[in-house]
Amino acid sequence: MTANRQIVLADLPKGKLSTEHFRLTQTECPAPGEGEVLLKVLYVSLDAANRAWMQGATYRSALQAGDVMAGGALAEVVESKAGNLKAGDLVFADTGWQEYAVLKAKHLAKLPRVEPLTHLISVFGVAGLTAYFGLLECGLPKAGETVAVSAAAGSVGLFVGQIARIKGCRVVGIAGGAAKCQMLKDDFGFDEAVDYKGGNLFKDLKRAAPDGIDVYFDNTGGDILEACLFQMNVGGRIACCGAVSQYDSAAPHGPRGVPGLIVTKRLRLRGFIVSDFADQNDQAMADLQAWTRSGQLKVQEDVLEGLENLPGALIGLLAGENVGKRMVKVA
């Protein structure tokens, strides 16, 4: 019988997440029933939302101590007892952090084989689609406007900035560290970059966006959201994608002065998740593929290896170690 290694959430964290909150276990490989498929996990996607799921119910149920750690993955069908999928097909699914998983096939869709396969998690996966829909459907940028994006060197932020440039906008990235900020300008075409870890965030942002911000793509919440709110132009739009500054903090806090700013500046704040726009996936994929082929959209991936390294990889992501989409190769 094939063994199935799993990463279990041993305890729910009350403060900072650490490797002690996880446990590596082993069980028998599951067998699919009627209408199900057995999946072999290839690459696990790491996202800040993984940490948020430990705090309570979001757009999915909350994680509990003892659960296999939740997470999306690119997986290959090993055995199928359903008509829509066969052995060898690729899918993206909520497999959790384990080597094998059994899921109902009706909830899964076959993915095309592309090279490299990792692009199915990054630019052609949740990261690319989140950037595309969050910016274009929620931010509604117009050519000539100024777009700011936080966590700009992360999996979603890198795509947001580049898509904004493709649409003719001036782009300001907010990232942690001088090296990341220089990279945003030199390698990815950002017009300006602000290091939130150094200097005065408010003044540096004002210097980078002297004419104000028309669209802000928020991945962080907290102090960065507050600084951007005060720089928004009248009629500005904010796409609320995530709040990574709040997920792993013992004392999370929000921006001050929000109600008054929203009213006086007539701001539009819209929260979203990528599945809100599933009916537009075909057009999004066509655009992302075309921009990638032409070189207008550069793809940066951060691939680590080994199921046992998933806890440390998530902790590192929350600390901002990664540039681009972080994932872990399992098989």
N, C-alpha and C positions, 0 to 999 in steps of 0.2 A: 504493500500500500504506500503510495506517494505521501510524503510528509508535507505539511503546509505550515510554514512559519508565519507568525502574526505579531504585530506590535499592538499591545493592549494599553489603554489608558488606565494606569494603575490607580491613580488618585487625581481628583480634580484640583488644579492649582488654585491657591487663594491669593498668590502674588505672582512673581515672575515664574514663567514656565522653565523647568529644568529637565534634564534627562532622567531624573529620579521619578518623574511623574509617569514614565513609561516602563513597560516590561515586555521583553521578547519571549514569546511562548511558541509551542509547537503542537499541532493537532493533526488529525488525519485529513487528507484532501477530501473535500466534499464531493458528492455525486449529484448530477442534475436530475430533476424529476421531469414530468411531462410539462412542456412549454418553457423549460429552463435551459440555460447553457452553462457549461463550466468554462470559466475564464482563467487564463494564465496572465498575471499582471506583468507588464513589460516596463512601464515608466509610471511613477507616481507623481502627480502634480502637487507642488507645495504652494500654498496661498495663505495670506494673512488671515483669511476667514477660518482656516483650520483652528486657530486660537479662539476666535469668537464663538465657535460652536461649543466650547467648554464652559461658556458663561451663561448659557441658557438658550431657549428656543429662538431661532431666527427665521429664515425662510426654510429651515429644516429643523427637525427635532433636536433637542439638546443632547449632548453626550453625557454618559454616566460612567462612573468608575467601573472598570471591568469590561467596558465595551472595546471591541476592536476599534482602533483609531480610525475615524472616518476620513475619507479623501478620495478624490477622483483620480482615475488612472487610465492610461492607454493599455488595452488588454487584447489578447488574442483568444479566439474561441478554440478550445481544445476538444470539447464534445458538445453536441447540440441535440436537444430533443424538441426542437421547434423548427417550423418551416422557413422562417425568414432569415435564419443565420446558419452557417455551416462551419465546420472546422477550418481554421486558417483565416477566417474573417477578423477584421479589426474593429473594435468599438471603444468609445470613451464612456466609462461607467463609474459609478460610486462603489468601487470595490472595497474600499477601506485599505488599511496598511497591512497587506498580506500577499502571499505568493499566488494563491488561488482563491476564487470566489464563485459562487453559484448565484445567478440572478435570473429573473424572469425576462425572457427574450422580447416580450411585447414592449418593454420600456427601452429597448436598445436599438440603435440604428447603425448599420454597417458604414464604416469609414473607408475612403479610398486609400490605397497604398501610395504614399509619396516618399520621396527621399529628400532630406532625412526624415525618419518617422517622428522625430521629436517635434517637427513643425506642426504635427497634429495636436500637440499640447500647447504650443506657443502661438505662433502667428495665425494658424488655422484652427486654433482651439479656443478655450474660454478667454485667454488673455487677449488675443487679437480681436475677438468678437466683442468683448467688454469695452475695449478701447473704441472700437468702431461705433457701436450703438450709443455708448455713453456720451461720446463727443458729438456725433452727428445728429442723434435723435433727441438727446437731452440738452446738450450745450448749444446746438444750432448755430455753429460759427459761420460768419460771413467773411469773405476775402477782405483783408485789410484790418481786421479786428485783432486784438491782443488776447491770446489764449495762455493761461497759466495752468500748470499741472504739478501737483505734489507727488512725492515718491517717483520722480521723473526718471530715475535710473532703474526702476523696477519693471516687472513683467508687463504691466498695463501702461504705465507712464511713458515708457520708451515709444510705444506704438501711438499713444495719444499725441505726443509732440510731433511725431513724423507725419501723422495723418493731418494734423492741423496745418503743417507746412505745405503739404500737398494741396490743401484747400485754400492756400494763399494767405494764411494768417501769420502774424508775428507771434513767436512762441517763447515763453519764459518757463524754464524748468526749475523746480525746487528739489534739491537733493542734499544728502548728507556728505560733506567733505569736498575739499577743493578738487581732488582728482576726479571725482564723479562729475562735478560741474564742468570741468574742462573737457571731459570726454563727451558730454552732451553737446557741447558746441563744436568740437573738432570732428567727432565721428558721426553724429546724428543730426546735425544741421539746426540745433536750437539756436535762436538768436541771442538769448541771454540765459544765464543760470545763476541761481541764488543758493548759497550754502546756508541751510538753516542752523547748522551747528556752529558757525562762526560769525562774528560781527553782530549787527543789529538787524534782525529779520525784517522789521517794518521798514527801516530806512533803506536796506539793501533791495527790498522788493520795490520800493518807490523809485529807486534809481534804475532798476531793470525795466520797470513799466511806468515811465514818466507820464504817459497819457492814460493811465488807469488800465484796469482789466475788464474785458468784455465777457469772457468765458473762463470760468475756473473749474477744472476737473479735480475733485477732491478725493484723494486716497487716504488721507491722514486724520482729518478732524483736528480738534485741539487748537494749539497755538497757531499752527499754519493756516487753518481755516479762518481763525480770527483775524490774522494779518491780511489775508486776501479779502475778507469781507469789507474791511475798511478801505481797500483800494478799488473796489468794484465800481464800475461806471453805472450811471442810471440805465435801467433796463437790462442789467447784466444777468447772465444765466450761470447757475452752478449745478454741475452734474455730481451728485453725491454717490460715490462708488464704494467707499470704505472708510474706516476710521482706525487705521493701524496704530495710531498713537494711543488709543484707548484700550486695545485688546490685551496688552500684557503689562498693564500699569496697576499698581495697588491703589492709586488715587486718580482715576480718570476724571477729566474735566472738559467742559465745553467752552466755546467762545463766548465772550461777553458782548452785550449790546446788540444781540442778533435781531430781536423784534423791531427795534427802531430803525436799524439799517435796512431791513427788508422792506419796510414801509416807505421810508424816505427815498430810497434808491430804486424802488419798484423792482426788486430782485425776484428771480424765479429760481427756486431750489427744487430739484427733482431727484429723488432717490430711485434706484432701479437695480434689477438683476438681469443678467444677460438673457435669461429665458423669456423675459417680457417681449422680446422682439424675434422670437423663434420663426415667425411667419416670414421674416425678411432675411433669413439666413442665406438663401441662395444668392441674393444680390450682394450681401456682405462678403461672402466667400469669393465671388467673382472679382470684386474690387480688391480684396486682400491678395488674391493670387496674382492679379495683374500688376499691382504695385510692387509685389515681391519680385516677380520676374523682371520688371523694368529696373529694379535697383532703387526705386524711390522709397521703398520700405525695407530697412535693414533689420535683420533678425539677430538678436543676441540671446544666447541660451547659456544657462549655468547648470550643467549636468553633473551630478554626483553619483556615486555607485554604492549599492549595497542596502538591502532592506534594513539592516541593523543601524544604518546611519541616518535614517529618517528623522528620529527625534532631534539630533544635533543639527540637521539641515533645516528643520523648521525654526528652531531657536535662533540659528544664524540668520535666517530670512527676516525674522522679527527684529533683529538687531541691525538690519540693513547691510548684511555681508554681500548679498548678491547684486550682480548687474544683469538685467534681463530676467527671463523666465527661469526660475529654479525648479528642478525636478530631480528625482532619484531613479536611476536605472536599477530595476529589480531582477530582470532576466534578459 
